[in-house]
Amino acid sequence: MAKKDKKTLPPSGAGLVRYFEEETKGPKLSPQQVVIMTVILAIFCLALQFSA
């Protein structure tokens, strides 16, 4: 039998995830603010649905 040529991939960091520590520009929202805005948007959409 002929030998198979094994090709290997370059090392990729062993599955470690790299997170950037730099702060990005933009609004900083807490999870509570996101939930409140979502509820307000849902109520607004429901109000528009039933007013037409």
C-alpha positions as a printed Julia matrix, in Angstrom:
52×3 Matrix{Float64}:
   0.0    0.0    0.0
   1.09   3.53  -0.68
   1.65   5.93   2.21
  -0.84   8.76   2.48
   0.6   12.26   2.7
  -0.72  13.89   5.83
  -1.1   17.63   5.57
  -1.4   19.54   8.81
  -2.94  22.91   9.43
  -0.98  25.71  11.13
  -1.53  26.09  14.87
  -4.6   28.14  15.65
  -4.23  29.01  19.32
  -5.59  25.74  20.72
  -9.21  26.9   20.62
  -8.68  29.95  22.81
 -10.92  32.91  22.12
  -9.36  36.34  21.99
 -11.47  39.2   23.29
 -10.5   42.78  22.64
 -10.08  44.81  25.78
 -10.39  48.16  24.09
 -13.51  50.16  24.81
 -15.57  50.95  21.74
 -17.49  54.16  21.18
 -21.21  54.09  21.64
 -23.86  54.18  24.33
 -23.29  52.06  27.41
 -26.56  50.38  28.4
 -27.24  48.16  31.35
 -29.27  44.97  30.87
 -32.15  46.55  32.78
 -32.27  49.48  30.37
 -32.4   47.11  27.4
 -35.28  45.15  28.93
 -37.21  48.33  29.75
 -36.76  49.71  26.22
 -37.9   46.38  24.76
 -41.06  46.37  26.88
 -41.82  49.99  25.95
 -41.34  49.19  22.25
 -43.62  46.16  22.51
 -46.35  48.21  24.21
 -45.99  50.92  21.56
 -46.32  48.34  18.76
 -49.41  46.81  20.4
 -50.96  50.27  20.79
 -50.4   50.96  17.1
 -51.82  47.54  16.15
 -55.11  48.11  17.99
 -55.52  51.81  17.15
 -55.81  51.27  13.4
